[in-house]
Amino acid sequence: MSATARPDRFHTALAFTLLLCAHSASAGYGLTQASFGVESVGMAGADLATTDNSVAVNINPAGLSQVANRQFEIFVNPYYSMRSGHSDGYGNDQHRLDNPVGGTLALSYAHRLSPTLVLGSGLFVQGGSGFEYEELETAFGTRDEINVSLGIVKLATGAGWQLNEKLSVGATLGLHVATLRQQLFPNTSDAAAGFFGARYDGGRDFAPNIKLGLQYRPVPSLTLAAAYSSLTDFDIGHGTLTVNYESLGLGRVTYRDATMDGLALAQDFGLSAAWQATPRLRLALELSWLDWSKAMRQTRLQARNPDTAGLPAALESLDVRTPLDWRDQYAVALGVEWKHDDRTTLRAGFDRVSRATPRSTLSPLLNLIQGEEITAAITRRLDSGLDLGLALQYQFLQHLQYSNPSLPFGDQAREDYEVLAVVLALSRRW
């Protein structure tokens, strides 16, 4: 069959690769990490009204105003995807990812400049995705792999102001760096079916973001808080796209200028309240909204400048748009904090979030089906003045059956999702 016979079917098949950018193997809301640090994770993300350390620069910058002098924190967040997996009508029944273990690292610092002003900065893994399925049975009679690595790192600088004894406000300017690598059945090429495997490498982009926050204490025992983050839109470029045209007799062609846009972190808004019920006991409630319906409407892949001369005109460049049609997410989080003694603080939390991805666009690469989680944490002050922290985060097993007509998985595809995460932190105030 000629190379120009099925360009539209080729584009439909290649559009499938765009969905690779929206899977989350670790804890979070959609593509966004939901909580940061031991205190935040321990409260299940009910943290806008309770954050009071350097990590506040990335949670609610108004909380920076509570840092007495200087404070530094570093934390690591290893996670394990326990039973995240994919099954479909072609005999695939993988109950775990081929790379189920991952982790992130973050650090932050805050410094008081005046009685009312504290500056903070930090480096955080803000979100992204990562997974790998090897040796999958395909609809084209081959065994092949799909994988994605989308990393979003944020460099944040902000300030918290204590306007008066009741009100604090804050603002953070963030710079996000996104990198992307993905593969969809790269060793498979089937001209009769109109499918050609593809691999995208080297994509990256930089995007700014602002976060605004406040904390208000109408009475000493009650803190009310709010925070807003702006949309962070990525146009991921500087990449290459390699397409397997072997079944057309054209070998593997690399497009040296490949750009993918339409990926974003949603703008979000949260409201929170924390009540100091007793000198030892504090309770927190938080409600959040994430505007995914504007952030993730469709993706667009453009590829130009092939390394092979003499391609049919329809394959000289590619321009593929794929609808995602994400829905807004709503989350509720409850947290409890207990001061066991002057050195030891215990925390626990629960949160529930609605699903962002509709069944019509869900795929094993859009396995964003976190529903509910429980958390627990402990922090301990050492004689040296250092604080050690440990948090555990468990996301309950979710099953979601779906039928996506644009994907070659049949009518009974299913995604599973279950994650256990740990946070280990070391901090010091002086």
N, C-alpha and C positions, 0 to 999 in steps of 0.2 A: 504494500500500500504506500502511496506517495506521502511525502512529508507534509504536503499541504492539504491532505484529505480530511484531517480531523483537528484543525487548530482549535476549534471551539471546545471539543472534548478534552483536548490537552489542557486548555486553560481551566476547565472545570476540575480536572484531576489535580493540577498544580495548586489550585486555590485551596485545596485541602491542607497544604503545608502552612497556610496562614494560621490555622487553628493551633499550631504547635506552640504559639506564644502565650497561651492562656491556661496553663496547668500550674497548680500549686501543690508541691509535695510537702510543704511545711505549714505551720500554723499561720493563719491570716484570714482577712476578709478579702475575697477576690485575689487580686495581685498584690494587695497591700498587707504588710506585716501589721498585726493588730495590737501588739503590746511589746514593750521594750524594757528589759531589765527585770530583776527579781521582784521588786515591789509591784511593778505594773503587771507582770505575768501572774504573780500570786493573787492579785485582786481580779484576775480574769479580764483585764482591760478597763475596769471601773476605776480609772486613775486620774481623770481630769481635775478632780477636786482634792486628790490626795498627794499628787506628785510634788516633791519639795527638794529635789536634788538636781544634779547636773543633767540627768537624763530628761528633765523637764523641757529642755530645749527642743526635744523632738516629740513631746507629748502635749504639754501646755506650757508655753514659755512664761506665763505669769507665775508658775511655780518656782522659777529661778529666784524670785524675790525672797524665798524662804531660806536660801543658803546663807548661813551665818557669816562665813568668811570665804573659804575656798573648799572645793570638793572635787574629787576625781573618782571616776568609776570605769572599770573595764569588765565586760561580761562576754561569755561565750554561750552559744545556744545550739548544742547538738540535738538532732531529732532522728527519730526512727519511724518510717512508714510501715506500720505493723502488717496490715492486710490491705493496703491500697493495691488495686489490681484492675484487670480488664478481662472481660469475656465477650464472645460474639458467636455468630453463626458459622464461623469457619474453623471451629475446633480450638480456638484460643481460650484458655482459662487460667490466666496468670493471677495468682492471689497475692503477689507482691511485686514491687518494682525490682528491676535488676540493679538499681543503685538505691536501696532503701535507707541508707544512712547518709546524713548530711549535717551541716552546721553553719553557723554564722558567728561573727566576731564584731563587737562594737566597743567604742570608748567615748567618754565625754568629760568635760571639765567646765567648772563654773568659778567665777572670781568676783567678789564684791568690790565695786569701785567707790561706792559712797553709801551713806545710810539708807538710800532709797533705790539704788541701781545695782543690779548684778548682771554681768555678761556671761554667756555660756557658748560652748561650741562642742561639736561632736561629729563622729563618723559612724554611720549606721547602715546596715543592710535594710533597705526600706521595703523591699518586696521582690517579686519575680517568680520564677518557676524553675523546676528541674526534675527531670525524670528520664528513664531509659527502659524500653522494652526490647529485648533481643529475641531472635528466633521466633518471630510471629509468623503464623500461617497467613498468607495474604489471599485476597480474592483472585489473584492472578497465577496461582499455582507455585509460588515461590515461598521461601522462608527469608525474612528480612527484618530490619530493625526500624524503630522510630524513637527519636529522642529529642530533647530540647534543653538548652541551658540559657535562661533569661535571667540576668542578674541586674538588680537596681540598687545602687549604693548612693547614699545621701550624705553630703557634707553640709552641716547646719551651723549657723552662727546666729545668736539671738540675744535678747535682753529681757529682763523682768524688772518692772518698776513697782515699788510700793507707794501708791499715790496717797493713801492715808491708812489708818489702822484697820480699815475694813476692806479696801479695794486694792487689788494688784492687777496689772495688765502686762502683756508681753507680746513680742513679735519675733519671728524667726525667718531668716532668709535661707533657703536651701538650694543647693545645686545637686541635681541628680545625674548620675552617670549610668546609662543602660547599655548592656552588651548582650548580643544575641548570637547563638549558634544552634542549628537544628538540622535534623535529617528526617526524611520520610521515605522509607523503603528505597534507599539510594541505589541498591543493586538490582532493582526491578525495572523492566522496560517491556511494555506490552502495547504494541501499535494497534492490534486488533481491538483492544479494550479502550484505547485512547489514554493509557496511563503511563507516565514516565516519572520515575523516582527522582528526588531532588535533595540537594544539600545546600544550606545557607551558612556561610562562615563570615566572621569578622565584623558583623554589624555593630555599630555603636552610636550613641547620641548623648548630648548634654541638654538638660532642661531645668529651668528655674522653678521655684515654688515658694509660696509664702504661707506662714502659719500665724494666726492671731489667737490670743487667748486671754481669759480673765478668771480671777478667783475673787469671790465676794463673801465676806463673813458678817452677816447681819447681827449675829450673836456669836460669842466665842465658841460655842459647841457645834455650830453649823457652818459649812462652807458650800457655797454654790459656785459652779464653774461652767464655762463654755469655751469651745475652741473650734476654729474653722481652718481648713487647709484648702488651698486653691488647686485647680486642675493642673496636672503635670502631664503634658502631651509630648510624646516621643515621635520623632521622624528618624528611624534607625537607618543610617546609611553607611557608606564606606565598606559595604560587604560584597561578597561574591556569591553567585548562585550557580551551582553545577547541576545540570539536568542530564539524566540518562536517556539518550536517544539511540541506544544501541539497536533496538528493534527496528529503527528506521534506517539503519546503516550509517548513522552519523556519529557514532561513538558517544562520548560524554563531553558536553559543551559547557564551558564555564563563561558565564556573563560577568564581566569584570566590574560592572557598576550596578549594584543591586541595592534597592532601598525599600524598606518596609515602614509604612506609617499606619496610624490608626490605633496604636497601642498607647495606653495612658493609665495613670493613677487617678482615680476619681477625686473630685472635690468632695469634702466631707465636713459634716458639722455634728458636734456632740454637746449634750447637756448632762451635767452630773451634779450630784449632791452627796456630801459626806457628813455624817452626824457622829459626834463624839458622845456616845451614849453614856459612858462612864470614863473615869481616868484611864482605864485599860482597854476599853472596847470602842472600836470605831466601825461604822457601817457605811457602805457606799453603794450608790445606784447610778447607772449611766445609760443613756439612750443615744444611739448614733445613727446617722443617715449617710450613705455613700452613693453618690450620683453616677452610677455605672451606666445608666441609660444614655447619658451624653458622652461619657468617656470611651465606651467600647461599642460603638454602633457598627462599624465595619473596618476591615483592614484592607490595605492596598499594597500590592507587591509590584514594583517596577524593576525590570532588569534590561540592561543594554550592554553594548560593546562585547559581543561574543568573541571568544578566542579562535573560532573556527570560521574560515571563509566559505562562501558559497552556500550558506543556509537558505532555505526557502524564505521568502519575504515575511511570511506569517511568524517565523521563529527568530527573526533578526532582533526583535525586542518583545518584551512581555509586559502586559499591564493587566493585572488581575485584582478584582475587588471581591471581597467575601463578606457577607453580612454576619454580624455576631449577635446583635440585638439583645445585649445584656439588659437585665432589669436592675433597678435600684435595690440596694441592700439596706435592711434595717436590723439593728442589733440591740440587744439589751444585756447588760452585765451587772452582776451583783457581787460585791466583795465584802469581806469581813477581816478586820485586823485586831489582833489581841497582843497587848504588851505583857508578856509573861513576867518579865522583870526588867531592870534597867538596861540589861544587855541583850535580851532575847525578844524578838517580835515574830509572831506567827501570823500567816495570812492564808485565806482560802477564797475561792471564787467560782462562779458559774456564769457562763454566757451562752446566748443563743443568737444565731444570725440566719436571716433568710438567704435563699439561694439566688445567685446572680445570673446563672446561665440557664436559658430555656432548654427544654428537651430537644427542640428542633435544631439547635446548634451545638449540643453537647457532644463531646468526643472523648476518647481516652486521653487526649491532649488538652482537654478542658475539664479536668477532673476536679472542679471547684465545688465540692458538695459538702463542705464543712457545715455542720448543723449545730451541735452542742458540744461544750467542753467544760471540764472541771479542772481546777488548779489548786495547788497548795505550795506554800513557801515558808522558809525560815531564814531569818538574818540574825547574826550573832556578832556583838562587839567584842573584839579581842583586847588584851591588855595593852597592845601596841597602838591602839587607836584605830586599827583597821576593822572594817566590817566585812564579814564573809556572808554570802547569801547562796541559797539553793532553792530553786523552784521546779516543780513538776507540772506538766501540762498534758492533759489527755483529751483528745478529740474522739468522741464516740464513733463507732463504726456506722457508716452510712452506705446504703445500697440505692442505686438509681438506675432503673431500666429505661431505655429510650430507643427511638428510631430516628436516625438522621439520614434523610434521603441523599445527602451529598457525600456520604461516607460509605466505603465498601465493607460494612460490618453487619448488614442484614437488619432484620426487624427486632431482634431480641438481644441487642448489645446491652451490656451492663457495666457500670463503673462502681468500684468499692473504694472507700476512703476511711482510714483510721490511722492516727498519728499519736505518738508519744514523744514529747519534747522535754528537754532539761535546760535550765539556765543556771550557770555558775557565775557568781559575780564577786569582785573584790573592789572595795571602795574605801576612801579615806576623806575625812573632813578635818581641816585644821585652820 
